[in-house]
């Protein structure tokens, strides 16, 4: 059985491939199974058991001899969701890695920093006459990027294919349950998952923090948030406010970061937003 791991940029495909080839039952193992996560959080150095299908090649030649399972990476980049690869793997089981509005900030950041090798600030402000010369203006730029980028709507769940949601990857138990649902048996890979989770906290944490802030606001609890000084994390919180309450924070009016979740609730009340 060939499992095609079809994924957007950001290291998600290589991580799922590592789980399957190192811990999946009856999967072909790499001849050299050693690996390490890079400082950016990817595991691209792990030896592949079959060549990667990369950017719709004209041909794909590999002799799948074993009766065991193979994991094949389908990598056309985040902009290309075409299924040309199926002509080379017509009998394969396709696993599409998807994301939602809520996990889009994780993919957006990994796309730029891992796949493109750039810093968020460089990509957000390039070729633009709007100079981000203040904290609030950069926060607004990040928010608008998250809200308006066309790739926010890409890589959605398609019921024609098996899928793994990026959100499933954020919990070991949830991820293993997802694999069970797909009929994939594994041994215990929690140490591998823990490593991946730890080295990718830079990308995961902003969404976790934003979710906590939204939950606190909805539950009418007051919590100090002045310690949240990272501008990207602040922008993700603004984006989550927009997702949850359909309300965009007036960036200039609230140029100073909130010190307490009560201030967010007051702002929403002031603008007639039910929270």
C-alpha positions in Angstrom: 0.0 0.0 0.0 1.3 3.5 -0.9 0.2 6.4 1.3 0.6 9.7 -0.5 1.1 12.5 2.1 -0.2 15.6 0.2 0.5 18.7 2.1 1.1 22.5 2.2 4.4 24.1 3.0 5.6 24.3 6.6 7.1 20.9 7.6 3.8 19.2 8.3 4.2 16.5 5.6 7.7 15.6 6.7 6.6 15.2 10.3 3.7 12.9 9.3 6.1 11.0 7.1 8.5 10.6 10.0 5.7 9.2 12.2 4.7 6.7 9.5 8.1 5.5 8.4 9.6 5.3 11.9 6.5 4.1 13.8 3.8 2.9 11.4 3.1 -0.8 11.5 4.3 -2.6 8.3 5.7 0.6 6.9 9.1 0.4 5.1 11.7 1.9 7.4 14.5 4.3 6.3 17.9 2.5 5.9 19.3 5.3 8.0 16.6 6.1 10.6 18.4 8.8 12.4 17.0 12.3 12.3 17.0 15.6 14.1 14.8 18.6 14.1 16.4 21.8 12.8 16.3 25.1 14.7 13.3 26.0 12.5 11.4 22.9 13.6 11.5 20.7 10.5 12.8 17.1 10.1 13.8 17.2 6.5 17.1 15.4 7.2 15.2 12.1 7.7 16.0 9.7 4.8 13.0 9.1 2.6 12.0 5.5 1.7 10.8 6.7 -1.7 11.6 9.8 -3.7 9.6 12.9 -3.0 7.0 13.8 -5.7 8.1 17.4 -6.2 6.4 20.2 -8.2 4.6 18.0 -10.7 7.5 16.2 -12.4 7.0 14.8 -15.9 7.9 11.3 -14.7 8.2 9.4 -11.4 10.2 6.2 -11.4 10.6 4.0 -8.3 10.3 0.3 -7.8 7.9 -0.3 -4.9 9.1 -3.9 -4.3 8.0 -4.6 -0.7 4.6 -5.8 0.3 4.9 -3.4 3.2 3.5 0.1 3.2 5.3 3.1 1.7 4.9 6.8 2.6 5.4 9.1 -0.3 5.6 12.9 0.1 3.6 15.0 -2.4 5.2 18.4 -2.4 4.0 21.0 -4.9 4.1 23.9 -2.5 1.3 25.7 -0.7 0.0 27.4 -3.9 -0.7 24.2 -5.8 -3.5 21.8 -4.8 -3.6 20.0 -8.1 -3.9 16.2 -8.2 -1.6 15.4 -11.1 0.3 13.0 -8.8 -2.6 10.6 -8.9 -1.7 9.5 -12.4 1.5 8.0 -10.9 -0.2 6.6 -7.8 -3.7 5.6 -9.0 -4.1 2.9 -6.3 -2.7 4.9 -3.4 -4.3 6.0 -0.3 -4.2 9.9 -0.3 -3.8 11.7 3.0 -4.3 15.4 2.6 -3.0 17.7 5.4 -5.5 20.5 5.8 -5.9 23.6 8.0 -8.8 25.8 9.1 -9.2 29.5 9.8 -8.1 28.9 13.4 -4.8 27.1 12.4 -4.1 29.3 9.4 -1.7 31.5 11.5 0.5 28.5 12.2 0.7 27.6 8.5 1.2 31.3 7.5 4.2 31.6 9.8 5.7 28.3 8.9 5.2 29.0 5.2 7.2 32.2 5.4 9.9 31.2 7.9 10.4 27.5 7.1 9.5 27.2 3.4 10.5 30.6 2.2 13.4 31.2 4.7 12.3 34.7 5.5 11.3 36.6 8.6 7.6 37.6 9.0 8.5 41.3 9.0 10.4 41.0 5.7 7.5 39.3 3.9 4.7 41.4 5.3 6.2 44.7 4.5 7.9 44.0 1.1 7.0 46.0 -2.0 4.8 48.3 0.1 4.6 52.1 0.6 3.0 51.6 4.0 6.0 51.9 6.4 5.4 50.1 9.7 7.1 52.7 11.9 5.1 51.9 15.0 4.1 48.8 16.9 0.4 49.3 16.3 0.8 49.7 12.5 2.9 46.5 12.3 0.3 44.7 14.4 -2.4 45.9 11.9 -0.3 44.8 8.9 0.0 41.3 10.4 -3.7 41.2 11.2 -4.6 42.2 7.6 -2.2 39.6 6.2 -4.0 36.9 8.3 -7.5 38.1 7.4 -7.0 38.8 3.7 -4.4 36.5 2.3 -5.9 34.2 -0.3 -4.1 31.1 1.1 -6.3 31.4 4.2 -8.9 29.6 2.2 -6.6 27.0 0.8 -6.0 23.3 1.8 -9.5 22.8 3.2 -11.0 19.5 4.0 -12.1 17.6 0.9 -14.3 14.6 1.7 -13.0 12.9 -1.5 -9.7 12.3 0.4 -8.6 11.1 3.8 -7.3 14.1 5.7 -5.3 15.2 8.8 -6.2 18.6 10.1 -3.2 20.6 11.4 -5.2 20.9 14.6 -5.0 17.1 15.0 -1.2 17.4 15.1 -1.3 19.6 18.1 -2.4 16.9 20.5 -0.6 13.5 20.7 -3.8 11.7 21.6 -5.9 13.5 19.0 -3.2 12.7 16.3 -3.1 9.0 17.2 -6.9 8.8 17.1 -6.8 10.4 13.7 -4.4 7.8 12.5 -6.5 5.0 14.0 -9.5 6.4 12.0 -7.4 6.2 8.9 -6.7 2.5 9.6 -3.0 3.2 10.3 -1.5 1.4 13.3 1.6 2.8 15.0 3.7 2.0 18.0 4.2 4.7 20.7 5.7 7.8 19.0 5.1 10.2 21.8 8.8 11.1 22.2 8.9 12.1 18.5 5.7 14.1 18.8 7.0 15.8 22.0 10.2 16.8 20.2 8.2 18.2 17.3 5.8 20.0 19.5 8.6 21.6 21.6 10.7 22.8 18.6 7.6 24.2 16.9 6.2 26.2 19.9 7.2 29.4 18.1 4.5 28.7 15.6 2.0 26.9 17.8 2.0 29.1 20.8 0.4 32.3 19.3 -2.8 30.4 18.4 -2.9 28.7 21.8 -2.5 32.0 23.6 -5.2 33.6 21.3 -7.6 30.8 22.1 -7.1 31.2 25.8 -7.7 35.0 25.6 -11.0 34.5 23.6 -12.2 31.9 26.1 -11.5 34.2 29.0 -13.3 37.1 27.4 -16.3 34.9 26.6 -16.4 33.6 30.1 -16.4 37.2 31.6 -13.1 36.6 33.4 -10.5 39.2 34.0 -6.9 38.2 33.2 -3.8 40.3 32.9 -2.4 40.1 29.4 0.2 42.9 29.4 2.9 40.3 29.4 2.0 39.4 25.8 4.5 41.7 24.1 5.2 39.7 20.9 3.6 41.7 18.1 2.8 38.6 16.0 1.0 37.0 18.9 -1.0 40.2 19.5 -2.0 40.2 15.8 -3.2 36.6 16.1 -5.3 37.6 19.1 -6.8 40.4 17.0 -7.4 37.9 14.2 -9.1 35.5 16.7 -11.3 38.4 17.9 -12.3 39.0 14.3 -13.1 35.3 13.8 -15.1 34.9 17.0 -16.9 38.2 17.2 -16.9 39.4 13.5 -15.3 42.6 14.8 -12.0 44.2 13.7 -10.2 46.1 16.5 -9.9 49.8 15.5 -6.1 49.7 15.2 -5.3 53.4 15.6 -7.9 53.9 18.4 -6.3 51.0 20.3 -2.7 51.6 19.5 -1.6 50.6 23.0 -1.8 46.9 23.7 -4.5 45.8 26.2 -3.3 45.2 29.7 -6.3 43.1 30.8 -9.0 41.1 29.1 -11.6 43.3 30.7 -10.4 46.1 28.3 -11.3 43.8 25.4 -14.7 43.2 26.8 -15.3 46.9 27.3 -14.2 47.6 23.7 -16.6 45.0 22.4 -19.5 46.4 24.5 -18.6 49.9 23.4 -19.1 48.9 19.7 -22.2 46.9 20.4 -20.6 43.5 20.0 -22.2 40.6 21.9 -19.6 38.7 23.8 
